Amino acid sequence: MFEWYDKQIPDYYPTMYMDGYTPEQILHAARRGMMQRHRERNAEQAVKTLVEAALRDVFKDFK
């Protein structure tokens, strides 16, 4: 049921209330967008950390 509900609500946009979405639906859309951005930032940070560690390993003999 949650998947059906989630599919019925578009990504957040500032004028959702004018299109008839309820405050709960608007909050759900905004929360979903914030969580997605948070996941993307965490993934970028993890990749950056792994790349830096790999570069340190590669260049440790050249110091």
C-alpha positions, -999 to +999 in steps of 0.1 A: +000+000+000+029+024+008+043+019-027+010+028-043+008+059-021+043+069-029+037+065-066+007+088-065+026+118-052+050+136-075+084+151-065+080+183-044+074+216-060+065+249-043+029+252-056+017+217-048-011+231-026-025+249-056-029+216-074-050+202-045-024+181-027-030+178+011-004+190+036+005+154+044+011+147+007+033+178+004+052+169+035+057+133+021+070+147-012+094+171+006+107+144+030+113+120+001+133+146-017+154+154+013+161+118+019+172+113-017+196+142-015+210+129+018+216+095+003+233+110-028+256+131-005+265+101+016+273+081-016+295+109-030+313+111+003+319+073+004+333+073-031+356+103-023+369+085+008+376+053-012+393+071-040+415+091-015+425+058+003+433+041-030+454+071-041+473+071-008+480+034-013+492+039-048+515+068-040+528+057-006+560+044-022+568+076-040+573+098-009 
